[in-house]
Amino acid sequence: MARKGRGRRRYRRIKTEPDRERSLGLGLDEIGFDPLGRRIVVGSARDAYWRLKHPAPRGAYYDRSTGRIVVEFENGSTFTVPGRFLEGLVEASEAQLAEVELLGETGLHWESLDVDHEIGLMITGIYGTPSFMAESATRAMDLHNKKQANDFAAWARAVAAYLSYGLPYKDEIGWEHYHITAYEVGCAALIALGQAHEFVGGAKPRRFPERPEPPPRWDDISTAVIYVADQNGELRFRKLDRCVLSLKADDRDSVPVANIAAANGAGPACATFNAYSVLEALGLVHAGCWTKAAETVLWRYNPSKWNLHFASDARFIRAAFDAARNVPDDIRSQIDVIVTAADEETWVVQTPNGEHSDKSDLPPDAEAMPPETPSDLRSMAEDFRRHRLDVLFYRRWRLSDGWLSADEAISALEIHHDELASSMRKAVMGWLYPSQPLLAL
């Protein structure tokens, strides 16, 4: 782990025993923010266990041709890592990177930079403090999104073909969503891709498809594909602890063996040929594994069988801190209006029928009848507020970019039941309105 010495800021990892966890107090210490109003505990057993599980090093050097730090071990094996991936070395010169030397049998040292890194932690993919890793992951995700936006033509055709065959279709009308979330998102994706016009109840094909400007967000389109693929049974998620199907008759099910292996924080899954092809075209799957770019896209769908706990991830915590600290004025005014909405008016607009049936911010399970008691009214009011806040996050917040401007939101899809956006709403509301804990439920 990187460490600065001689009175300067020190980057140091808290050492723990293999069977213990490390608590970061009332939030991430290096960030100073508690988005969920409780202690955040990050497991560090792996760090403590694996940091010594490598052969004795024989030497280390910087390979200028590849930009990598190379560690040679006594048993003849080597380990390499891009030099500027390491905290404290991101802006180092070639000469400074070349100063690398062994520090005992467990670390590397750069004298002029006064930076140390533990070999064991680097082997496990830990290149700095949690905040540095979160920033690195966010930068990488942002670069990937921009690359995919530039490569729009490479994946747009595959996505359009997949969705056009995967959504319910009638010749005289077009694609219908039947108020099913996955199909609503799929229709919105076809519209955003320039393949269709919007109409009440779905999407009508364009006679001549047009390339949209600006193109839709890659992460939103990827999420839409996952929604539709799962809805149609073409993408089935498997339990993380279940790698091989049991041969017992009472344990067999209709899910074939996974053809997408667990990787990069995502669990195993089984995809049909068509679904696998479009996931591959989007860059979510490569060589039979989920890619790193797929991880946070899958956070948005949050498969129940994987038991993901992304709200304790350093990337989420940092994003929550930034979202709460940097709320744009126009979004803050919308939040304030929602929070102060009158309870008595709530049930009137909470019917899916009549004049309000076309309102996109109505909850899908809205009650058609007024509440029977004041307690019911208050409960409905709180549910409605939370739903409207969720919709605002669905439209205007993304993990890689934070709050979207009104112009940026044009290329975003409003994806209901986005678990990542809902979790961020809970975190941000807990920070902005600590006296109203029901907003963070």
N, C-alpha and C positions, 0 to 999 in steps of 0.2 A: 504494500500500500504506500502511496506517495507520502512523503513526510518532509516538511520544511523545517529547518533548524535555525539555530543561532538567533533566537529572539523573534524570528519572523513567524508568520502564520503557520501552524502545524496541521498537516493532513494526517490524521491518525485514526485507525480503526480500533474500536473497543474490543479487546480480546475476551473470548468467552470459552467456557468448557464445551466439549462436543455435544453434551446432552442438554444444553441450556439455550435460552433465547435471549436476544438483546433487546431491551426496551429503549425506545427513543423518547421516553418521558411523555409529556403532554403534546407530543407532535414530533415532527422531524427536527431535531435540535439545530441542524445547520440551516434550516429554513425558518424555524421559529413560528410555526403555524400548526394549529390543531384543527383540521377541517371537519372532523367527525365528532368532536367534543369528547373524545375518550383517548386512552393511551393507545399508541400505535406500536405494535410489537412486530419486529422483523426477525424472522428466523435466521440465525447465524451459525447453526450447528454445522452446516456444510462447510462454511468458511474455516471454522476451527479444525474440522476433521481433515480437510483436504490440503490445507496449506503446507503440511510436511510430507505429503504423499508424492514425492518425486525423487529421482535418483540424485546423488551428489553431483553438483555442477562442476565442470572442469574449466570452463571459460565462457566469456560473453563478448560479443562484438556487434558493431553496427554495420549492416550491409547497405551501402549507399545505393546500389543498383535497384534494390527493392524497397528501400526505406524501412526495413525491418530490423528489430533487435533480435539477435540470435543467441540462444543459450545452449551450450553444448554440455552434455552430461557424461559422466564416467562410463556408463554402459554403452556409449556410442549414439544414443538418441539425441535429438535436438528439439528445441521449442522456439518458435518465432512469433513475434507480435509487431504490428505496425508501430513504429516509434512514437508517432504523434497521436496515437490512440491513448497514450498514458497521461494521467494527470501530471501537470508540471512540465510536460514536454511538448504540448500542443504547438507552441510557437518557438520551440528550440531550433537553433541553427544546426546545420549538418555537423559542424565541428563540435558543438555541445553534445549532440546525440552520440557522437563517436567516443565520448569520454566514458562510456559505460564500463563498469568494472564490477566484479563480484564483491558482495558484502557478506562474508562468511559463507555458509552453505545454504542460505535461505533467501538471500536478497540480491538486488542490483543497486548500484550507487552511481550518481552523476555528481562529480565534485563541484564544478562551477555553478551548477544549478542548485546544489544541496538538496537533491531529491532522491528518495529511496523507494523501491518497489519490492514487494515480496513475490518471489517466483511462484510459490504455491497459489497465491491469489490470482496472479496473472493467468496461470494455467486454467483456472476455473472461470475465466472471463471477467474478473473484477479488476478494473484498471484505475480505480480511484475511489473517492468518497461517494456515498449515495447521491449527494446533490450533483456531483460531477457526472456520475453515470446517468442520472436522469436527464441532465442537459445534453449529454452526448446522444442518448437515445432519441430525445426530441429533435435534435438537429438532424440526425440520420433519417427520422421519419419524415421530417419536413422536406429534406432533399429527395426522398423517395417519392413523395406525393408530387413534387414539382416535375420529377422525371417522368412519372406516369402521365401527368397532364400533357407533357410534351410528346409522349408516345401514344396519344389518344387514338390515332388511327390503328395502332397495333392491336388494341384490345376492344375497341368500340364495336367492330363488326361481329366479333365472336359473342359479345354480350348481347347485342341486339338480336342476333339469331337465336340465342339461348332463351331470352325472355319472350320473344315473339311466339315460340313454340311452347313455352312453359306456362303462359297465362291463359285463362279461359277466353275463348274467342267465338264471336258470332259474325257471320259474313255481313249481315245487314247493319251491324253496329260497330264492331271492333272488339277490342279487349275489354273485358269487364272484371271488376275487382270484387264484386259481391260483398263489399265492406269487410273483406278479410285483409288484415294488416299486410301480410306478405304480398298479396296481389295489388293492394293499393300502392305499396312501395315499388313493385315491379312496373305498374302502369306509369308512375311518376318517373321512373328511370327511362322508359321508352320515350316519354315526352322530352325529358332532358337530353336524350341522345339525338333528338331531331327526327325520330322515327314516327311520331304521332302527335296529334292535337289532343288537348284535354277536353273531355266532356263529362257531364254529371254521370258518375257510375263507372268511369273507366277512361280509355284512351282510344281515339279513332286514328287509324293509320294515315299517314301522309301519302299522297299520290307520288310525290317526289321528296324523299327524305333529304334533310338539310343538315350540314355540319353546324352544330351549335357554337355560338360565340358569346361568352366564353364557354369552353367545354365543361361538363359537369365534373364534380370532384370525384377523383378516382376512389377514395375511401368510401364515399357514399354509394357509388355504383357497386363496389365490391360488397358492401353490406347488403344492398338490395338483392344481389345474386345469391348470397348465403340465405337470406330470408326465403326467397322463392324456392331454392334448391331443397331446403329443409321442409318447407310446406308440401312440396310434391314428393317427398320421400326419396329424393335423389342424393341427399347428403344426410347421412346418419352418424351421429356422434356416439363414440364408444367411451366407456368408463376408462379413466386413466390407469386404474389398477387391473384392467382386464385385457391382457395382450393376446390370449389364445382362447378360442371358444371351447367350452367344456363339452365332452362327448356324452354327458348324461342326458337322457331323453328329456327330463323335466327342466333342463337348464338351457336347452337350445331355443333360439328365437329366430326371427325372420331377418336379422341383421347379418350380412356376410362379414367375413374377416376384413378388418380395416386395410384399406390400400393407401391411406394417408397416415404416416407414422407421427407419433407425438414428437414435437420438436419446437424449440424457440418459445416455450411457455404455453403451447397449445397441445391439446390431447389428441388421441387417435380418432380417425373418422373413416367412413366408407362412402365413396362417391361413385355414382354411375359414370359411364364413359363420357356422356355429354357434360355432366356437371364437372367432372375432373378436368375436361378440356378447357372449359371457360375459367375455372379457378387457376389453371396453369397460365392461360393467356393473360389473366389479370396480375400474375406474379405472386399469387397467394400460395401456390404449391409449386415445388420444384423437386425433381428426383424422388418423388414419393413422400415428401415431407412438407410440413407447413414452413413457409419462409418467415424470416424475422418480421417482414412487413405485415404478415397476416396476424400477428399477435394482437395488436391493439384494434384491428378491425373485428376480430373475434370477441374482444371485450364487449363490443357494442351488442352482439347477439347473446353472448354469455351463456353458452350451452350448459344446461343444468347438470349434465352428467360429469362435467369437468370440475365443478366446485371451485371456480376461479375466485380469487380474493384480490382483485386488482386494486381495490380501494386502499390497500396497505402498500402498494407499489410506490417507490419513490417518484416515479414519473407522474403518477396520479396526484400524489401529495403536492408536488411542486406545481402542477397545473392548477390544483385547487387554490393554492396560495395566490398564484398569479391571477386567476379568475376573480377571486374575491377582492383583491387589491386594485385591479385595473378594470372595474366595470365601466363601460362607456356610458356617457350621460343619457343617451337615448334608451339604452337597455335598462339602466337603473330607474328611469322614470316609468318604464313599463312594469318593472318589478314592483315598484311602490304602488302603482295603480292596482295591480293584482292583489297585493297583500292587504290593501285597505278596502277591498270590495265589500259591499254591504251583504251581510248574511241573508237578509230577507229576499234579496233578488236572485239568489243562487238557484233555487229550485225551478224558477220560471224558465231559465235558459238551459236547464239540464234535461230537456227532453229531446230524443233523437228524431222526433216527428215534427210536422208542421213547418212554420216559418223558419225554424232554426236548424232544419235538417241538413243544410249545406254548410254549416259552420265547422271549419276544420279544427277548431280548438275545443270541441265538445268531447267529453270522455266517451269512449266506445261503449261503456257499460252504463250509460246515464240512465237515471230513473225517470220514468214517464209520469209518475204521480208525485204530488207534493208530500213532504215529510209529515208524519203524524204527530210528532212531538218536537218541542224546542231543541231537545238533545239531538234528534235526527237532523234537524235543520242545521245545527252547528257542525255536525259530522259531515253532512253533504257540502257545506260551505268550505270546510277544510279540504275535503277531497277535490273539490272543484278548483280551489286555489292551487293545490299541488299539481293538478293536471295542467292548468294554464301555465304554471312556471315550467313544467316539463316541456311543454310545447315550445316555449321560448328558447330553452336550451337545445331542443331538437333543431331549431331553425338557425340559431345564432352562435353556437359554441362548438368547437372541435378541439380534440386533444392536441393536435399538432400545431394549430394556429391560435388557440385561445378564442377570444371573442371575434366574430366575423363582422366586418362593416356591412352596411346595407348593400353595397355593391358586391361584396364578396359572397353574401348570402344568396345572391341570385343563382349562383352555380351550385348551391347546396340543396340536397333533398331533405325534406322534413320526414324523418324516419321515426314513426311512433314506436314506443316500447324499446327505444334505444337505451339499454341498460347502463352504458357508460355515461350518457348525458343525464340520465335520471340520478345516478350516483353523484355526479358532479353537482346537480341541483341541490341534493341533500347537503353536500359538504359546504357549498357556498352560502346557502340559506342559514345553515347553522352558524356561520361566521357573521353574516350581515344582520341577522335577526336573532340573536341569542335569547331574547326574551320571548320568542315564539317558537318553541321547540317542535311544534306540530308541523311547521313548514319543512323541517329536515327529516320527516318520516318517509 
